[in-house]
Amino acid sequence: MFSLDQLAGFVAVAEEGHFGRAAARLNMTQPPLSRRVQALEQQIGVQLLDRSQRGVRLTAAGHSLLADARRILQLSERSVHSARRAMAGETGTITFGFTASSGYVHLETVLATARARLPRVDLVLREMVTSAQCAALLAGDLDVGLVRPPLDSPELSQLPFAREPLVAALPAGHPLATRAAAPDVRDLDGVPFLMYDPDEAWYFHDLLGRLFQRADATPVYVQHASQVHTLLALVGAGLGICLVPEAARRLHADGVVFRPVTGMDDTRAELRLAWCSDHEGPALTALVAALRDRREPAAR
């Protein structure tokens, strides 16, 4: 089978119309270039060039081959560049998991960073709770995800990504929503409260449980839900109060007023980037490095 060097030599001679000029273009001498083209003709079994003292002309077979030869050389060059970009992590597909609440703000950081730093990497997005993400990461069904700590699997690598304050979501017209002073955690003692589900939203359930215990406050849990948007809908319906990540303000829920809360003892909702080291590839390595540089200031 003919080689790429033989095709490149033939294309150069065909375009220059002269062996000497073609050899100079290829930074080689004329005799080996002539042998290279002759070898190509022998392998194909047809004459590609009419040679004369004034130069060369393409035969009918040469004209037929020239267009295909150019395409083959271009495809070969693109293939090399594609392989190098893939090895450098500049191309590929990454399956990215995220929790519902992290999608309000932090997913934008991920997408903006990927577009700016890795424009040829495709992200396939999957909304999943933390436990489902961890299982998918270990099974190789997910490449990386935004999850809530703690993560007990030693196979999972972690990178702190964001620490977000909690705010109170209050029904419009509620006394704590209308008074001048910001509500305090202790103001939640004995009030109807919308709590996170202990199984599907265990991270926030445990976080708030510890917060209330330290503040010696005992809200009255009237409903449990796993998703922030569901809790806000219940707040808007006047069923109670809840504490949500500050990013939930972006949901602009009807009938809901957001207020900062004092007495939180620096309680924050943590978010981490997690991936399985055993499944790490060039594109994932490049994305993690980009996010390490570009995560929000609150995560630093």
N, C-alpha and C positions, 0 to 999 in steps of 0.2 A: 504494500500500500504506500502511496506517496506520502511525503512528510509535509509539515507546515512550512519548513524552510524551502522546500521545492516550490510550493505554491507561492510563497512570498517572492522568490526569485523570478518566477514566471510573471507575476503581476507587475513587478518593477520593470522588467524588460518590456512588457506589453505597454505600460504607461509611458515609458521613456522613449520607446522606439529605437533603442540603441543599447547594446550590451555594456559599453564603456560607461555611459551615464548611469545606467542601472546599477553597475557595480559600485560606482562612487556613492550613489544614494544609499546602498546597503553597507557601506564601509568595508568593502572587500575587493579583491582583484578580479579581473575579468575571466581568467581561465576556470577557477572553481565555480563561478556563477554559470558559465556556459555548460560545464559538466552537470551542474544541478538541474538545469532546464532539460538537457538531453536525457537525464535519468527519468525525469517526470514524463517526457514523451515516450520513453521506452516502457514505463510501467503502464501508462494509459493505452499505448499501442497506436497512437496517431501523432501526426506532425502538427505542432501548435504554432510554429513560426516559420515564415519564409525568410531565410537569411540572405543578405547581399552585402556588398562592400559599403553601400550607403546606409545600411541599417537593417532593421527587421520589420516585417509586417505580419499581422495575425492571419492565420488561415481560418477557414470557416469553423474548424474544430476549436481553434484558439479563441475566436469570438464567443463561441458557445460556453467555453470553460471560464472565461474571464469573470463574468458576473457571479457565478457560483463560487469561484475562488475568492473573490472579495468578500462575499458573505461568510464563507468559512473562516477566513482570517479575522473578520470583525467579531464573529461569534466566539472564536477562540480567545480573543482579547477580552471580551466581556466576561467570559467564563472565569478567566484568571482573576479579573477584578472582583467578580462576585465571590469567588472563593476566599480572596484576601479580606473582603469586607465581612464575610461570615466569620472568619477566624478572629477578626478584630472585634466582633460583636456588633458590627454596624448594620447587619441585616438579620432577619429571623422573625419568629413568632413567639410571643410570650403570653401565657395565660395568667391573667392577673386577678386575684381575688380581693374583695373589699367588703367590709361590713356596711350595713345601710347607713349608719350615722357618719361613717368616714367619707361617704360619697358626697356629703353636702359641700365640703370645702377641700379636704385633703386629696381627693381623687383628682381635682383640678391641677394640683401641684404635680402629681404623677404624670398626667397627660401632657401638661405644658413642658415638663422636663424631657419627656420622651420625644415630643415633637421637635424640640430645640436641639437636643443632643444626639438623638438616634432616630432620625426621620424615616429610615428604611426599616425600622423594627415595627412589626404589627403587634398591637396589644389586643388580646381577646379578654373582655371583661366579664367577671362573674361575681354577682352579689351573693355572699355567703356569710353565715355567722362564723365566729372564730373557731368553734369546735369542728365544723364541717371543713373549714379551710385547712386546719391542721391535718385532718385525715386525708384530704385531697393532696396536700403537699407531700406527705409521706408515701402516698400511693403513686405519685408522679402524675396525677391528673391536674395539678395546679403547679405553676412554676414559682410564683411569689404572691404574697398577699399582705394587706394591711389588717392587722389583728390586734386584739386586746390581750394584755398580759394577765397572768403569767403563762408561759409555755413550758410544759414539763418534758417535752421530747428533746433529748440531747442531740438528735439528728437535725434539728431545726436551728439554723443560724438566725440571729436577730439583730436588728438595728433600730435604736430608738428613733422615732419619726416625729412625734408631736406630743405635747402635753397641753391639754385644752381645759380651761376653766368651765365650771358648771354654772348655769344660771337658772333662776326660777321661772317657770312658765305658769302664769296665773290667769284665771278667767278675767276678762275685762270687767271692771267694776268691783273686783275683789278688794277688801280693805288693804291688803298688802300690796296691791297693784296701784292704789291711788294715793297712799300716804307719801309724804316727802322723803322720809328716811328709807334707805334700802332695807329689805327684810333681812333678818338674821336667821341662822339655822335654828336657833331655839324658838323662833316664832312658829316653826312648823310643828311644835309639840301639840298633839291632840287635834290637829286639823285634818280634814279629809285629804288623803294623799294617793296619787297614782304611782304605783311601784312597778319596777321592772320584774319580769318573770324570772323566778329563781333558777329555771333550767335553761331556757333559750337565751336569756339576757343576764346570765349569772354574774358577769363582770360588773355591770352597773348595780345589780342587786346587792352584791357584796360590798361594793364601794360605798354606796349610800348607807348600808347597814352599819358599817364601821364609823362613818361620819356621824350618824345619829347617836350611836353609842357614846362617842367621845363628847358630843354636845349635850348628852343627857336629854335628848328629845325623842319623843315617841309619837310619830304621826299615826293616823288611823288609815291603814291601807284599804281603800275601797275597791280598787281594781288592779289587776296585774296585766301587763302587756310586754311584748318583746321588742317592738319597733317604736322608735321615737315618733314617727308620724302618727302612729295610732294613739300614743299617749297625748300628743298635742290635740288630736281630734276630740279626745275625751275631756281635755282641759277646756277647749272651746265650747263644749256642751255643758260646762259648768259642774262637772262631776268632782273636780278636785284640783290640786296643785301637783306639779312634778318638777324635778330637777333634770335638766337636759344639757348636753354639750353646747357650748356657745354657738357652734356652727349651725345649730338648729334654728337660729334666728332667720336664716335664709329661707326657711319654708314659708314664712309670712302666713302663719295659720290664722284663720278668721277667729275673732273673739279671744285671742290670746295676747297677753302682755308679757314681755320678757323683762326681768329685773335682775341686776347683780345681787349676790347674797354675801353677807358678811359672816364671820365666824367659821369659815371653811377650812382653816388650818392648812392652807395651800393644797387642798384636795384638788386634783386634776384628773381628767380622763386621759389615760395614756394610750398611745397608739404606736405599734411597732411594725416594721417591715420584717417579714419572715420568709425564709426559703429553705429548701432542703439541700444541704451541701452535696449530697450524693447525686443530685440531679442538676447540678450547676453547669451551665454551658456558657459560651462566649457572650451571647446576647444578654443573658441574665446577669452575668458578671458586669457587663458594661452598664446595664440599667441600674443595678445596685450602686455602682460607683457614682453614676450621675445623680441618683437620689441622695446619696450620702453628702454630696456637695450642695444640693439644691433644696433640701427639706426646709420647712418653714422655720423662721427664727425661734418660735416657741419650742421647737424640738431640740434646740441646741443646748 
